[in-house]
């Protein structure tokens, strides 16, 4: 028979090993990869389920605050949501301010700890879409009209501003000669109406454009190609 003091030592060792080797339930529920994704100041908080969660068995609770504030605010539309994202565009509309978001999960009566984003400043981190492009043929030339990406509706309606009010934007326009499979940059500058002149007749061209932000040394993806036949 095992001596009493040895048996107690075994129980203590077993208990400690079990605690160390078993992750608490609230930790395994904790949302993962919590971060902001932002395009044209549409600021969406996204996350992944905790390791113990599968399917739609859990709900999530979202809060946000400005850097430096002590009090977190609930996002009512995302309080008890089953989605893995939450639109915080309105709550992060001062684009120069740094923000934080955080998420916790609940499942079967258990709650996780909060998972917090890195600091997020919309002006620095939003990604700009390529310009919208319209093309008109005028006497053998192409008239390219460029439009900056749209901002969220509240910016357009309440402030009547465009993305050009926040950044210096440089437009780059490229033309592709389809017969030669050769690309050429035909314009770089701030104008949004660009004329491409002296194109030979009976030829085929495609036009593509992008936006460059000099202050951030960042460029958008390219627009979809628009192709035309010169008669």
VOBA-1610 file (N, C-alpha, C; in pm, whole numbers, padded with zeros to 5 digits, always signed):
BEGIN
Unk+00085-00120+00000Unk+00000+00000+00000Unk+00088+00124+00000Unk+00049+00226-00081Unk+00126+00349-00091Unk+00113+00429+00038Unk+00227+00474+00095Unk+00220+00556+00216Unk+00133+00679+00192Unk+00073+00727+00303Unk-00023+00836+00292Unk+00039+00961+00232Unk+00163+00997+00277Unk+00224+01119+00225Unk+00257+01106+00076Unk+00291+00985+00031Unk+00318+00963-00112Unk+00190+00977-00194Unk+00080+00925-00140Unk-00048+00933-00210Unk-00093+01077-00226Unk-00077+01159-00120Unk-00112+01301-00129Unk-00025+01372-00231Unk+00103+01337-00233Unk+00193+01398-00332Unk+00150+01362-00473Unk+00105+01238-00493Unk+00059+01195-00625Unk-00064+01274-00668Unk-00159+01294-00574Unk-00280+01368-00606Unk-00249+01513-00644Unk-00158+01574-00567Unk-00120+01713-00597Unk-00054+01723-00734Unk+00036+01629-00760Unk+00105+01630-00890Unk+00007+01609-01003Unk-00088+01515-00985Unk-00188+01488-01088Unk-00275+01612-01113Unk-00315+01677-01005Unk-00402+01796-01017Unk-00329+01908-01092Unk-00204+01936-01055Unk-00129+02043-01119Unk-00105+02013-01266Unk-00072+01887-01297Unk-00051+01849-01437Unk-00177+01866-01517Unk-00291+01830-01458Unk-00418+01844-01528Unk-00452+01987-01556Unk-00429+02076-01457Unk-00459+02218-01477Unk-00371+02277-01584Unk-00241+02242-01579Unk-00149+02299-01678Unk-00178+02250-01818Unk-00228+02125-01828Unk-00247+02069-01961Unk-00384+02091-02019Unk-00475+02151-01945Unk-00611+02174-01993Unk-00636+02323-02006Unk-00673+02368-02122Unk-00700+02510-02143Unk-00837+02546-02086Unk-00847+02654-02008Unk-00978+02695-01956Unk-01076+02717-02071Unk-01204+02691-02043Unk-01304+02701-02148Unk-01311+02841-02207Unk-01301+02945-02122Unk-01315+03081-02174Unk-01200+03117-02267Unk-01081+03055-02247Unk-00969+03083-02337Unk-00992+03021-02474Unk-01049+02902-02478Unk-01071+02835-02606Unk-01186+02898-02685Unk-01270+02979-02616Unk-01377+03051-02685Unk-01330+03184-02742Unk-01217+03233-02696Unk-01173+03369-02726Unk-01157+03391-02876Unk-01222+03496-02934Unk-01210+03523-03078Unk-01064+03545-03120Unk-01034+03501-03240Unk-00898+03509-03294Unk-00890+03611-03408Unk-00770+03663-03430Unk-00740+03749-03545Unk-00840+03865-03556Unk-00859+03935-03448Unk-00952+04049-03445Unk-00880+04171-03504Unk-00933+04226-03611Unk-00867+04336-03680Unk-00967+04415-03764Unk-00928+04539-03796Unk-01006+04622-03886Unk-00963+04596-04030Unk-01061+04591-04120Unk-01039+04593-04264Unk-01108+04718-04317Unk-01035+04801-04390Unk-01089+04930-04430Unk-01062+04956-04577Unk-01170+04991-04650Unk-01160+05032-04790Unk-01242+05159-04807Unk-01175+05264-04855Unk-01242+05393-04879Unk-01318+05440-04755Unk-01260+05418-04638Unk-01316+05458-04509Unk-01441+05380-04469Unk-01468+05270-04535Unk-01565+05173-04485Unk-01488+05082-04389Unk-01510+05098-04261Unk-01427+05034-04159Unk-01502+04918-04095Unk-01457+04798-04125Unk-01526+04676-04081Unk-01435+04600-03984Unk-01488+04572-03865Unk-01418+04489-03769Unk-01445+04343-03804Unk-01338+04262-03812Unk-01352+04121-03848Unk-01279+04034-03746Unk-01322+03909-03733Unk-01257+03815-03643Unk-01285+03673-03686Unk-01216+03579-03624Unk-01236+03436-03645Unk-01280+03372-03514Unk-01355+03261-03520Unk-01401+03197-03397Unk-01284+03145-03315Unk-01309+03131-03185Unk-01211+03066-03099Unk-01194+02919-03136Unk-01090+02859-03082Unk-01055+02722-03121Unk-01164+02621-03084Unk-01244+02651-02983Unk-01346+02555-02939Unk-01479+02573-03011Unk-01488+02672-03100Unk-01618+02705-03159Unk-01627+02658-03303Unk-01739+02598-03336Unk-01769+02558-03473Unk-01916+02589-03501Unk-01947+02611-03626Unk-02086+02636-03665Unk-02138+02767-03607Unk-02269+02770-03582Unk-02335+02891-03532Unk-02377+02877-03386Unk-02296+02807-03309Unk-02333+02782-03169Unk-02296+02895-03076Unk-02236+03003-03127Unk-02187+03110-03041Unk-02241+03244-03088Unk-02236+03342-02996Unk-02269+03480-03029Unk-02153+03568-02984Unk-02149+03689-03041Unk-02035+03778-03018Unk-02085+03916-02975Unk-02000+03982-02899Unk-02030+04114-02845Unk-01915+04208-02882Unk-01949+04324-02936Unk-01849+04417-02990Unk-01852+04548-02913Unk-01732+04599-02881Unk-01716+04731-02823Unk-01606+04806-02898Unk-01604+04938-02881Unk-01504+05021-02947Unk-01475+05142-02860Unk-01363+05208-02888Unk-01330+05333-02820Unk-01220+05404-02897Unk-01207+05534-02871Unk-01095+05612-02922Unk-00975+05591-02830Unk-00858+05585-02888Unk-00735+05571-02809Unk-00727+05682-02704Unk-00699+05643-02580Unk-00690+05738-02471Unk-00814+05744-02385Unk-00928+05701-02440Unk-01050+05696-02359Unk-01047+05574-02267Unk-01106+05588-02150Unk-01111+05476-02057Unk-01234+05390-02077Unk-01342+05451-02121Unk-01471+05382-02129Unk-01492+05321-02266Unk-01522+05192-02271Unk-01559+05126-02395Unk-01708+05149-02421Unk-01745+05155-02549Unk-01885+05172-02588Unk-01934+05046-02659Unk-02056+05007-02627Unk-02116+04891-02694Unk-02161+04930-02834Unk-02142+04839-02928Unk-02201+04853-03061Unk-02331+04773-03060Unk-02443+04845-03050Unk-02571+04779-03026Unk-02608+04681-03137Unk-02578+04717-03263Unk-02614+04629-03376Unk-02533+04500-03375Unk-02424+04497-03301Unk-02338+04378-03298Unk-02327+04324-03155Unk-02432+04342-03078Unk-02435+04294-02939Unk-02517+04166-02935Unk-02446+04053-02941Unk-02513+03924-02950Unk-02527+03877-03093Unk-02438+03922-03183Unk-02444+03884-03323Unk-02383+03746-03345Unk-02430+03678-03448Unk-02370+03551-03489Unk-02273+03569-03606Unk-02263+03692-03656Unk-02172+03719-03767Unk-02027+03725-03717Unk-01935+03720-03813Unk-01791+03731-03781Unk-01737+03866-03826Unk-01825+03965-03833Unk-01782+04100-03870Unk-01881+04200-03811Unk-01838+04326-03804Unk-01923+04432-03752Unk-01883+04562-03818Unk-01980+04631-03877Unk-01954+04758-03946Unk-01944+04870-03843Unk-01822+04925-03830Unk-01798+05035-03736Unk-01764+05164-03810Unk-01813+05176-03933Unk-01783+05295-04014Unk-01829+05423-03944Unk-01952+05425-03897Unk-02004+05546-03832Unk-01931+05577-03702Unk-01892+05473-03630Unk-01827+05492-03501Unk-01681+05534-03515Unk-01625+05520-03635Unk-01484+05555-03658Unk-01472+05660-03768Unk-01566+05753-03771Unk-01574+05848-03883Unk-01475+05963-03874Unk-01417+05988-03757Unk-01309+06088-03747Unk-01180+06019-03789Unk-01144+06035-03916Unk-01043+05947-03975Unk-00902+05971-03923Unk-00879+06084-03855Unk-00747+06110-03800Unk-00729+06049-03660Unk-00838+06007-03598Unk-00831+05952-03463Unk-00789+05805-03466Unk-00711+05762-03367Unk-00683+05618-03354Unk-00792+05550-03270Unk-00831+05433-03311Unk-00939+05358-03247Unk-00893+05219-03206Unk-00970+05162-03116Unk-00958+05020-03085Unk-01098+04957-03093Unk-01101+04831-03132Unk-01222+04751-03122Unk-01190+04625-03043Unk-01291+04566-02985Unk-01269+04438-02917Unk-01396+04354-02925Unk-01376+04222-02913Unk-01484+04125-02930Unk-01471+04017-02822Unk-01583+03975-02770Unk-01585+03856-02685Unk-01693+03761-02735Unk-01679+03634-02703Unk-01772+03531-02749Unk-01845+03470-02630Unk-01964+03418-02656Unk-02041+03344-02557Unk-02097+03219-02622Unk-02089+03109-02549Unk-02143+02983-02599Unk-02180+02894-02481Unk-02303+02843-02482Unk-02351+02750-02378Unk-02330+02806-02238Unk-02353+02937-02223Unk-02344+02998-02091Unk-02205+03039-02048Unk-02103+03013-02131Unk-01966+03053-02100Unk-01927+03174-02184Unk-01848+03262-02124Unk-01803+03383-02193Unk-01650+03383-02203Unk-01601+03427-02318Unk-01457+03439-02334Unk-01409+03573-02278Unk-01278+03586-02268Unk-01219+03716-02244Unk-01232+03800-02372Unk-01204+03929-02360Unk-01206+04017-02476Unk-01080+03999-02561Unk-01098+04004-02694Unk-00986+04008-02788Unk-00985+04146-02853Unk-00873+04216-02846Unk-00866+04354-02891Unk-00784+04368-03018Unk-00822+04464-03101Unk-00749+04493-03224Unk-00619+04567-03193Unk-00526+04570-03287Unk-00420+04670-03281Unk-00481+04810-03298Unk-00404+04912-03269Unk-00452+05049-03288Unk-00481+05072-03437Unk-00593+05136-03465Unk-00640+05154-03603Unk-00670+05301-03628Unk-00601+05361-03725Unk-00625+05499-03766Unk-00669+05499-03911Unk-00795+05530-03940Unk-00846+05516-04077Unk-00764+05588-04182Unk-00720+05711-04152Unk-00647+05788-04254Unk-00521+05715-04301Unk-00453+05650-04210Unk-00329+05579-04244Unk-00356+05444-04309Unk-00463+05380-04270Unk-00474+05237-04301Unk-00579+05200-04404Unk-00671+05291-04437Unk-00771+05253-04536Unk-00705+05232-04672Unk-00756+05138-04746Unk-00706+05110-04881Unk-00799+05178-04982Unk-00739+05241-05081Unk-00815+05314-05181Unk-00838+05226-05303Unk-00961+05219-05348Unk-00993+05143-05469Unk-00943+05217-05593Unk-00933+05147-05704Unk-00894+05214-05829Unk-01002+05312-05874Unk-00965+05404-05962Unk-01065+05499-06011Unk-01168+05431-06100Unk-01288+05487-06100Unk-01390+05447-06197Unk-01361+05523-06325Unk-01368+05455-06438Unk-01320+05513-06563Unk-01427+05504-06672Unk-01452+05615-06739Unk-01539+05618-06857Unk-01457+05666-06976Unk-01484+05608-07093Unk-01406+05642-07213Unk-01501+05680-07325Unk-01470+05791-07393Unk-01546+05836-07509Unk-01449+05859-07625Unk-01490+05817-07745Unk-01408+05843-07865Unk-01446+05977-07926Unk-01344+06057-07956Unk-01366+06189-08016Unk-01265+06208-08129Unk-01310+06193-08254Unk-01225+06219-08371Unk-01090+06149-08364Unk-01092+06021-08340Unk-00968+05945-08338Unk-00891+05953-08207Unk-00940+06030-08113Unk-00879+06038-07980Unk-00970+05972-07878Unk-00914+05944-07763Unk-00991+05887-07653Unk-00996+05988-07539Unk-01115+06014-07490Unk-01134+06102-07376Unk-01163+06012-07254Unk-01067+06011-07161Unk-01078+05926-07042Unk-01122+06013-06925Unk-01236+05978-06865Unk-01289+06052-06750Unk-01278+05962-06627Unk-01209+06014-06525Unk-01178+05937-06405Unk-01260+05988-06286Unk-01305+05897-06203Unk-01379+05932-06083Unk-01312+05864-05963Unk-01291+05941-05857Unk-01236+05883-05734Unk-01337+05788-05672Unk-01292+05692-05593Unk-01386+05598-05528Unk-01486+05672-05438Unk-01602+05613-05423Unk-01704+05671-05338Unk-01673+05651-05191Unk-01705+05752-05111Unk-01696+05742-04967Unk-01827+05685-04911Unk-01828+05644-04783Unk-01955+05604-04722Unk-02059+05715-04734Unk-02186+05677-04734Unk-02294+05773-04760Unk-02295+05889-04663Unk-02259+05866-04539Unk-02266+05976-04442Unk-02167+06087-04476Unk-02053+06051-04537Unk-01957+06153-04579Unk-02014+06235-04694Unk-02073+06165-04789Unk-02126+06234-04906Unk-02247+06320-04871Unk-02334+06267-04784Unk-02459+06336-04754Unk-02440+06449-04653Unk-02368+06421-04544Unk-02356+06519-04437Unk-02248+06623-04463Unk-02140+06582-04528Unk-02026+06671-04544Unk-02002+06714-04688Unk-02066+06642-04782Unk-02052+06673-04924Unk-01905+06680-04966Unk-01830+06578-04932Unk-01688+06575-04964Unk-01656+06447-05040Unk-01538+06443-05098Unk-01491+06324-05168Unk-01358+06282-05106Unk-01308+06171-05153Unk-01183+06120-05100Unk-01066+06214-05132Unk-01083+06296-05235Unk-00978+06393-05271Unk-00964+06504-05167Unk-01063+06520-05079Unk-01051+06618-04971Unk-00959+06570-04860Unk-00926+06441-04860Unk-00843+06386-04755Unk-00701+06356-04800Unk-00680+06335-04928Unk-00549+06297-04979Unk-00516+06376-05105Unk-00388+06393-05129Unk-00343+06430-05263Unk-00344+06303-05346Unk-00422+06304-05454Unk-00433+06187-05540Unk-00368+06215-05674Unk-00288+06122-05720Unk-00227+06129-05853Unk-00287+06015-05936Unk-00342+06051-06052Unk-00400+05951-06142Unk-00297+05909-06245Unk-00288+05780-06268Unk-00199+05726-06371Unk-00285+05651-06472Unk-00263+05683-06598Unk-00341+05620-06706Unk-00244+05549-06800Unk-00276+05425-06833Unk-00193+05343-06921Unk-00276+05299-07041Unk-00212+05292-07156Unk-00279+05244-07277Unk-00202+05124-07329Unk-00277+05024-07373Unk-00219+04899-07422Unk-00254+04883-07568Unk-00153+04876-07651Unk-00172+04849-07793Unk-00188+04698-07810Unk-00309+04656-07845Unk-00335+04512-07846Unk-00259+04438-07955Unk-00235+04502-08068Unk-00164+04434-08177Unk-00016+04415-08143Unk+00040+04510-08070Unk+00182+04499-08032Unk+00201+04441-07892Unk+00088+04425-07819Unk+00094+04381-07680Unk+00193+04465-07600Unk+00183+04596-07619Unk+00275+04690-07556Unk+00198+04790-07473Unk+00247+04812-07348Unk+00182+04906-07258Unk+00263+05034-07247Unk+00191+05146-07238Unk+00258+05277-07226Unk+00180+05365-07128Unk+00253+05430-07038Unk+00188+05528-06950Unk+00172+05658-07026Unk+00047+05703-07035Unk+00019+05822-07115Unk-00015+05944-07029Unk-00037+05923-06901Unk-00067+06039-06816Unk-00038+06006-06670Unk+00014+06108-06598Unk+00028+06101-06453Unk+00009+06242-06399Unk-00094+06260-06317Unk-00121+06393-06264Unk-00253+06397-06190Unk-00296+06518-06156Unk-00415+06537-06073Unk-00543+06555-06153Unk-00533+06577-06283Unk-00653+06598-06364Unk-00732+06467-06378Unk-00864+06482-06382Unk-00950+06364-06393Unk-01010+06348-06533Unk-00972+06437-06624Unk-01011+06422-06764Unk-00882+06420-06846Unk-00861+06311-06915Unk-00736+06290-06988Unk-00769+06259-07133Unk-00706+06329-07226Unk-00726+06302-07369Unk-00604+06231-07425Unk-00629+06118-07489Unk-00523+06042-07556Unk-00540+06064-07705Unk-00444+06136-07764Unk-00460+06184-07902Unk-00379+06100-08001Unk-00406+06129-08129Unk-00328+06079-08243Unk-00314+05928-08244Unk-00425+05860-08221Unk-00421+05714-08231Unk-00447+05673-08376Unk-00369+05582-08430Unk-00387+05544-08571Unk-00520+05473-08592Unk-00578+05492-08710Unk-00707+05425-08739Unk-00690+05274-08752Unk-00804+05207-08740Unk-00810+05060-08754Unk-00719+04990-08653Unk-00722+05039-08533Unk-00637+04981-08428Unk-00723+04953-08305Unk-00668+04873-08218Unk-00740+04831-08098Unk-00656+04863-07974Unk-00721+04926-07877Unk-00650+04965-07755Unk-00732+04931-07631Unk-00660+04908-07523Unk-00723+04896-07392Unk-00661+05001-07300Unk-00744+05055-07212Unk-00700+05159-07119Unk-00722+05110-06977Unk-00627+05139-06890Unk-00636+05102-06750Unk-00580+05217-06666Unk-00628+05231-06543Unk-00586+05343-06459Unk-00566+05298-06315Unk-00490+05377-06239Unk-00470+05353-06097Unk-00455+05486-06026Unk-00463+05482-05894Unk-00444+05601-05811Unk-00319+05583-05727Unk-00239+05691-05720Unk-00118+05690-05637Unk-00133+05797-05530Unk-00095+05762-05406Unk-00098+05856-05293Unk+00045+05890-05255Unk+00096+06005-05299Unk+00238+06037-05275Unk+00275+06042-05127Unk+00188+06097-05043Unk+00224+06113-04902Unk+00244+05979-04833Unk+00169+05880-04874Unk+00179+05746-04814Unk+00262+05651-04900Unk+00305+05698-05018Unk+00378+05614-05113Unk+00303+05483-05136Unk+00176+05496-05170Unk+00089+05380-05184Unk+00005+05396-05310Unk-00017+05288-05378Unk-00101+05294-05498Unk-00215+05195-05487Unk-00322+05226-05557Unk-00437+05136-05560Unk-00410+05020-05653Unk-00499+04925-05652Unk-00499+04827-05759Unk-00538+04897-05890Unk-00517+04831-05999Unk-00556+04888-06128Unk-00705+04866-06154Unk-00761+04959-06230Unk-00900+04945-06270Unk-00912+04831-06372Unk-01034+04792-06397Unk-01056+04696-06505Unk-01024+04762-06639Unk-00970+04682-06730Unk-00939+04736-06863Unk-01066+04772-06938Unk-01060+04886-07007Unk-01168+04926-07098Unk-01108+04929-07238Unk-01165+04851-07328Unk-01106+04832-07461Unk-01194+04894-07569Unk-01129+04953-07668Unk-01199+05021-07778Unk-01134+04989-07910Unk-01213+05002-08016Unk-01164+04990-08154Unk-01166+05128-08217Unk-01053+05169-08271Unk-01046+05296-08343Unk-01085+05271-08490Unk-01194+05333-08539Unk-01240+05303-08676Unk-01145+05359-08782
//
